[in-house]
Amino acid sequence: MDLWGDRHFDFLSKRKKTFTISTILVLIGLVAVVAIGTGRANLGTDFSGGIAIQYRFESPLKIEEVRKLLSKGGFGEAQLQQFSEPNKMLVRLKKAEGNLRATSKSLGEIFTQGLPGNPFVVDSTTEVGPTVGKKLQTDALKAIGVALLGILFYVAWRFEFRFGIAAVIATFHDVLIVLGILLILDKEITLLIVTGLLTLAGYSINDSVVVFDRIRENLHRENKKKEEGYDLINRSINEVLRRTVVTSVTTLMALASLLVFGGEVLYDFAFTLFVGVLVGTYSSIFIASPVLLFWERDGKKGDKQSAKQGGGISNAVKPSSVQP
């Protein structure tokens, strides 16, 4: 897997451009958070409230057939879920599309007329009120917040506090950018999307920790040479670049298979992760590590050479705490 041999890309020299691009995308992500919090985003039934009706048909049926049938009947926004038993189908609709009794009657008429040779019974009907949806929405945001705090404490304990801050900034960056992209594309925000965002947070921190670990190793080995932080970080990123690219490409291949063959139910989840892996790979190179340079530079204002090279990072990790 030696794709390009030993190269020495100057990633940190691009940090001003990448920070500018990331700032714009993060601002869009913050708009998405406000839109979700105020209920103006495209929220799924889990958050906005709605109804879910489970049907059991006499004969197996295809989900594509049911989707076309509901679209013709005016329920094109319905979410469908098929169980292990191919004759069972769950239909979920947002609250705005009608009350439980009227909607259930309309759906029954559509199935009776569209599937005359396949009688059915209603196994269960569930209504999710706005109060429950609001609670799920709050709990989802809390879950993401707790996950990011856990990441901060872990990296701060494993490395040092400034490394934890850099990792959390990169992870926040990834989650907000993906949320912004979902808002722009008008994707429906569901609990499955939240699951994808939490998975993304784990992937992003894993990529960042790999780079941080190499920085720590190089710091310990090159401490006698007093290598500048700018050069040390650049070299560390280049040394793990192949690992980062190969890991991301293989993960993207798996997610691409879900996008193509996973069906509509898994599509948004796979899409969230696919975009997230791309953003996470970018942030581990262009966001997480350069943040360390800004941290060091703050203590050396007015030093032009320090601003250029980002200052030394010799104090970022104590050599005595490093294990060979």
C-alpha positions in Angstrom: 0.0 0.0 0.0 3.0 2.3 -0.6 1.0 4.7 -2.7 3.4 7.6 -3.1 6.6 6.9 -1.2 8.1 9.3 1.2 6.8 12.8 0.7 7.0 16.0 2.7 3.8 18.0 2.2 3.6 21.3 4.0 0.1 20.9 5.3 0.4 23.6 8.0 1.2 26.3 5.4 -2.4 25.9 4.2 -4.0 26.4 7.6 -5.2 30.0 7.0 -7.1 28.9 3.9 -8.5 25.8 5.5 -9.5 27.7 8.7 -11.4 30.2 6.6 -13.3 27.5 4.7 -14.0 25.6 7.9 -15.3 28.8 9.6 -17.8 29.4 6.9 -19.0 25.7 7.0 -19.1 25.7 10.8 -21.3 28.9 10.8 -23.7 27.1 8.5 -23.7 24.2 11.0 -24.5 26.6 13.8 -27.5 27.8 11.8 -28.5 24.2 11.4 -28.4 23.7 15.2 -30.6 26.8 15.7 -33.0 25.5 13.1 -33.2 22.1 14.8 -33.6 23.6 18.2 -36.5 25.9 17.0 -38.1 23.2 15.0 -37.6 24.9 11.6 -35.4 22.1 10.2 -36.7 19.0 8.4 -37.3 17.0 11.6 -38.4 13.4 11.5 -41.4 12.0 13.4 -39.0 11.1 16.3 -38.6 14.9 17.0 -41.6 16.6 15.4 -44.2 14.1 16.5 -46.3 11.9 14.3 -48.0 8.6 13.9 -46.8 5.0 13.2 -49.1 2.3 12.0 -47.9 -1.4 11.7 -49.7 -3.5 9.1 -49.6 -7.3 8.6 -50.5 -8.4 5.1 -51.6 -11.9 4.1 -48.8 -12.2 1.5 -45.3 -10.8 1.3 -44.9 -7.4 -0.4 -42.0 -5.3 -1.7 -41.3 -2.0 0.0 -40.8 -0.2 -3.4 -44.3 -1.3 -4.3 -45.8 0.2 -1.1 -43.8 3.4 -1.5 -45.1 4.0 -5.1 -48.7 3.2 -3.9 -48.5 5.7 -1.0 -46.9 8.4 -3.3 -49.9 8.1 -5.7 -52.2 8.4 -2.7 -50.6 11.7 -1.5 -48.4 10.2 1.2 -45.1 10.5 -0.5 -43.3 11.7 2.6 -44.2 8.5 4.5 -41.3 6.5 6.1 -41.5 2.8 5.5 -39.8 0.0 7.5 -40.0 -3.7 6.7 -39.4 -6.3 9.3 -37.8 -9.7 9.0 -41.2 -11.0 8.2 -41.8 -9.8 4.6 -45.5 -9.4 5.1 -45.2 -6.8 7.9 -44.8 -3.1 7.2 -44.5 -0.1 9.5 -45.7 3.3 8.1 -44.6 6.5 9.8 -46.0 9.9 9.1 -45.3 13.4 10.5 -47.9 15.0 12.7 -48.7 17.7 10.1 -50.0 15.1 7.7 -53.2 14.4 9.7 -54.6 13.0 12.9 -54.4 9.3 13.7 -57.9 8.2 13.0 -58.3 10.0 9.6 -54.8 9.0 8.5 -55.3 5.4 9.4 -58.6 5.3 7.4 -57.0 7.0 4.4 -54.1 4.5 4.4 -56.5 1.6 4.7 -58.4 2.7 1.7 -55.2 3.1 -0.3 -54.0 -0.5 0.6 -57.5 -1.9 0.0 -57.7 -0.4 -3.5 -54.1 -0.8 -4.5 -53.6 -4.3 -3.2 -57.0 -6.0 -3.7 -55.5 -9.5 -3.6 -53.5 -9.0 -0.4 -55.8 -8.3 2.6 -54.2 -6.9 5.8 -54.8 -6.2 9.5 -53.5 -3.4 11.7 -51.2 -4.8 14.4 -50.6 -1.5 16.2 -51.0 2.2 16.0 -48.8 4.7 17.9 -48.9 8.4 18.2 -45.8 10.4 19.1 -46.9 13.7 20.6 -44.9 17.0 20.4 -43.9 16.7 24.0 -42.2 13.3 23.5 -40.6 14.6 20.3 -39.2 17.6 22.1 -37.8 15.4 24.8 -36.1 13.2 22.3 -34.7 16.2 20.6 -33.2 17.5 23.9 -31.9 14.1 24.8 -30.2 13.7 21.4 -28.4 17.1 21.9 -27.4 16.1 25.4 -26.0 12.8 24.1 -23.8 14.6 21.6 -22.6 17.0 24.3 -21.8 14.2 26.7 -19.8 12.4 24.0 -17.7 15.4 23.2 -17.0 16.0 26.9 -15.9 12.4 27.3 -13.6 12.9 24.3 -12.1 16.0 25.9 -11.4 14.3 29.2 -10.0 11.2 27.6 -7.5 13.0 25.3 -6.6 15.4 28.1 -5.8 12.4 30.4 -4.0 10.4 27.7 -2.0 13.3 26.3 -2.4 16.8 27.8 -5.2 19.3 28.1 -4.3 21.3 25.0 -4.5 18.2 23.0 -7.9 17.5 24.3 -9.1 21.0 23.4 -7.7 20.6 19.8 -9.4 17.2 19.5 -12.8 18.5 20.7 -12.5 21.6 18.4 -11.9 19.2 15.5 -14.8 17.0 16.5 -17.2 19.9 17.0 -16.0 21.1 13.6 -16.9 17.8 11.9 -20.3 17.4 13.5 -21.3 21.0 12.8 -20.2 20.8 9.1 -22.1 17.6 8.5 -25.2 19.1 10.2 -24.9 22.1 7.9 -24.6 19.9 4.8 -27.7 18.0 5.9 -29.6 21.3 6.4 -28.6 22.5 2.9 -29.7 19.3 1.3 -32.9 19.3 3.4 -32.3 15.9 4.8 -34.7 14.7 7.5 -33.1 14.7 11.0 -34.0 11.5 12.7 -32.6 9.4 15.6 -30.7 7.4 12.9 -29.0 10.6 11.9 -28.0 11.3 15.5 -26.6 7.8 15.6 -24.5 8.6 12.6 -23.3 11.9 14.1 -22.2 10.0 17.3 -20.4 7.4 15.2 -18.7 10.3 13.3 -17.5 11.8 16.6 -15.8 8.5 17.4 -14.2 8.2 14.0 -13.0 11.8 14.0 -11.3 11.5 17.4 -9.7 8.2 16.4 -8.0 10.0 13.4 -6.9 12.9 15.5 -5.4 10.7 18.2 -3.3 8.8 15.7 -1.7 12.1 14.6 -1.3 13.3 18.2 0.3 10.0 19.2 2.9 10.3 16.4 3.6 13.9 17.4 4.2 12.7 21.0 6.5 9.9 19.8 8.5 12.3 17.6 8.8 14.8 20.4 10.3 12.2 22.6 12.7 10.9 20.0 13.8 14.3 18.6 13.8 16.2 21.9 17.6 16.5 21.8 17.5 18.0 18.3 15.1 20.7 19.5 13.0 20.4 16.3 10.6 23.3 15.8 6.9 22.6 16.5 6.0 23.6 12.9 8.4 21.1 11.4 7.7 18.4 13.9 3.9 18.5 13.4 4.3 18.6 9.6 6.5 15.6 9.7 4.2 13.7 12.0 1.2 14.3 9.8 3.2 13.0 6.7 4.3 9.9 8.6 0.8 8.8 9.3 -0.7 10.1 6.1 -0.7 6.7 4.4 -2.5 5.1 7.3 -5.0 7.9 7.4 -5.8 7.7 3.7 -6.0 3.9 3.5 -8.2 3.8 6.6 -10.5 6.4 5.2 -10.7 4.9 1.7 -11.6 1.4 3.0 -14.2 2.9 5.3 -15.7 4.9 2.4 -15.9 1.7 0.3 -18.0 0.1 3.0 -20.2 3.1 3.3 -20.5 3.4 -0.5 -21.9 -0.2 -0.5 -24.5 0.9 2.1 -25.4 3.9 -0.1 -25.9 1.8 -3.2 -27.4 -1.4 -1.7 -28.7 -0.5 1.8 -32.0 0.8 0.6 -33.8 4.0 1.5 -34.1 3.3 5.2 -30.3 3.3 5.6 -29.5 5.8 2.9 -29.4 9.0 5.1 -27.4 7.2 7.8 -24.8 6.0 5.3 -24.8 9.4 3.6 -24.1 11.1 7.0 -21.2 8.8 7.7 -19.8 9.1 4.2 -19.7 12.9 4.3 -18.5 12.7 7.9 -15.5 10.4 7.1 -14.4 12.8 4.4 -14.7 15.8 6.8 -13.1 13.9 9.6 -10.1 13.0 7.5 -9.7 16.6 6.4 -10.0 17.9 10.0 -7.4 15.5 11.5 -4.9 17.0 9.0 -5.9 20.6 8.6 -7.7 21.5 11.8 -6.7 19.4 14.9 -3.0 19.6 14.5 -2.7 23.3 13.4 -4.8 24.3 16.5 -1.7 23.3 18.6 0.3 25.9 16.7 -2.2 28.7 17.5 -2.1 27.6 21.2 1.7 28.0 21.3 1.7 31.2 19.3 -0.6 33.0 21.8 2.2 33.0 24.3 4.6 34.5 21.8 2.8 37.5 20.3 4.9 39.9 18.3 7.5 37.2 17.3 7.2 37.0 13.6 9.4 33.9 13.3 7.2 32.2 15.9 4.1 33.1 14.0 5.5 31.6 10.9 6.6 28.4 12.5 3.9 28.2 15.0 6.2 28.3 18.0 7.9 25.4 19.7 5.7 22.5 20.9 8.4 21.2 23.2 6.2 21.9 26.2 3.0 20.4 24.7 3.8 17.0 26.0 6.2 16.3 28.9 8.9 13.9 27.8 8.8 12.2 31.2 5.2 11.2 30.6 5.9 9.5 27.3 6.2 5.8 27.1 8.6 4.5 24.4 
